[in-house]
Amino acid sequence: MNDIVNARIAAPTLTETAIPIEIFHQMRTANLTRWQTGAQVDFDESVAWQRALPPHKQLAVAMRRAHAERRCLTQPRGGFATLAMQKALMIALDREGLADIVPTTTDSYTRNEQFAAAQNGVNESERLERSLLNGFPIVNYGLAAGRELIEAIDKPAILLTGTAMPKLTAEIGFAAGYTGYLGSGIAYTTSYIKELSIEEGIRNYQYLDRLAALYAEHGVELHRRQPGFLTGTNIPPCIAIAIGVLDCLLAAAQGVRHYGLELAQTLHLVQDAAAIAACETLAQEYLARKGYRDVFTPVTSLHWMGAWPQDEAQAATLVSYGGTLAAIGGAVSVTTKTTHEAHGIPTPLANAEGLRMTRMAIYLARDIRLDGLPEYEREKDLIAREVRAIVDKVLEMGDGDAAVGTVRAFAAGVLDVPWSPNRHVKSRVMPARDAHGYLRIFDPGALPLPKDILDVHTDGLRARAAAQGVPYDRDLAIRSVYELSEPLAKLMPN
C-alpha cells in the first residue's frame, strides 16, 4: 500500500512534453495557496484585465514592432521595498529615463520564496521610510498594488525576478498586468542558486511557461524572456547561446510562441554583433528541427555583467558603449546599467541617466551594421559551429528530449557554466580574453567542441600571453573577470 501511495505523490518522470492541462490546474490550485495573496488571482478575470491593456502597454506588441522596424528598445533594472518607492521609481524611469520597457525587480527573499522574511522587510521599510530590501516583494503586496504600479506608467512592464522558483511571482505578476517575465529553468538555476537541482529548476519554469501558454490560448500574448547569465563573470557566447536555445526549446514545448533571448555583452564589438545575429538564427534553426515554426525569438543585449569601475567617467563609457553594441548588433532591446554599478543599488536619478546615455548611443549607432565584414562573418560562423556542437550533443544525450538531455549533460560536464554557484554544475570551463579582445575559452572542460575550434581559442590566448609577457595559465581567465573594473591609470598608463 505504501508503494502505491508513494507512486501517486512522486513527481512524474522529467520530460520536455507539455504539462497536461488537468494536472496543470491541480498544480495551480496548490501553488496559489502558498501565500495569502494567491487567493486574489482569478484566471478569467486576469485574462480580461490583460486584454483591456492598451497596445502600447503590451510588451509583446512593443517587441514585435521594434523587431520589424529594426529598433532597439531600452529597459533598466530597478526595485525597492515599498509600494510608494517602487511606484516613484517606475514613474521616474518612464518619464525622466524615457524607458521603452519599465521593470520591477523583486527582492532576494521573494526570489527564494521566503515570503515571511520579505514581509518583515516590508514592515521595517515602511516604518523607517527607506528600502531595506533589494527589490519589490510583489507576492507580499499582491494584486491591487501590482495593478497600481501598472496604471502609474505609460509603458509595458516586465518582472525581473532572478529566481529559479518563479511560480507564485508569475501568477501575481501576470494577474496584475505585467506583460513580460524574465527567467528560465537552466540559466537562472545555474546562475543564482546553490542547492536546487537542474531538474527542479526546469520543472519550475515549465510551470511558468505552461501558464504563459494558457494566457495565449485565451488571447493574451505575453513576452517570455530567457535571462542570459547574471553570474557577474565572463560567459563565452557559445555557452550563453547554447543554453538559451535549450531554454527556448523547453518553453516552446510548453506552448510558448513568444520567447526572447538575452546575451550579456563581451564588450568586443564584432563578437557581440556576431553573437546577437547567431543567437536568433540558431534559435530558429533548432525550433524548426523540433517542428516549431511560429515562435518569435527577439534578442536582448545586456550591458556589461562583470565587475564595474568605481570611477563614474569610466562607468559612463561602459553604459554608452553598451548602447552602441546593442544597436550595431541588431538587438531588439538593451537592458541598461548605471554609473553607480560599483557602489550598490542605483538611485532613480542615476537609473534614468543610464537610460538616457544608452538611448543617445543607440541613436548615434542606429544605422551602422557589420554585415559582410569578413571578421564579423568569420566570428558568426565560429559561434554557430560551437553552439551546434554543444546543442546537438545535449539533444543526443536526451534521445531528442531537451529536458532530459540538459540534466544528463550537466552531470557529464558537456554543458557547463564558468564559476556557477550551483553544485550540480561542473564549472570547469574557464574563459579569458585573447590578444584581440575576443572572449575565448582557456579550459574547455568537457565541452564537445571540435579540435579546430579549440585551436582558434588556444592560439588567440597564447598570443595574448606572449604579447603581455605573462604565463599561459589560469590567471589569464581571472584577470579577464576584473580587468574592466581597474582604474584607468592601470589599464592605460601614461
ABEGO torsion letter per residue (X at the ends): XAAAAAAAABBBBBBABBBBAAAAAAAAAAAAAABAAAAABBAAAAAAAAAABBAAABAAAAAAAAAAAGBBBBBBBEBBABAAAAAAAAAAAAAAAGBABBBBBBBAAAAAGBAAAAAAAAAAAAAAGBBABAEBBAAAAEAAAAAAAAAABABBBBBBAGBABAAAAAAAAAAAGBABBBEBAAAAAAAABAABBAAAAAAAAAAAAAAAAAAAAAGBBBBBBBAEBAAGBBBBAAAAAAAAAAAAAAAAAAGBABBBBBBBBAGBAAAAAAAAAAAAAAAAAAAAAAGBAABBBBBBBBBBABBBBABAAAAAAAAAAAAAAAAAAGBABBBBBBAAAAAEBBBAAAAAAAAAAAAAAAAAAAABBABGBAAAAAAAAAAAAAAAAAAAAAAAAAGGBAAAAAAAAAAAGABBBBGBABAABAGABBBBBBAAGBBBBABAEABBBBAAAAAAAAAAAAAAAAAAGBBBBAAAAAAAAAAAABBAAAABBX
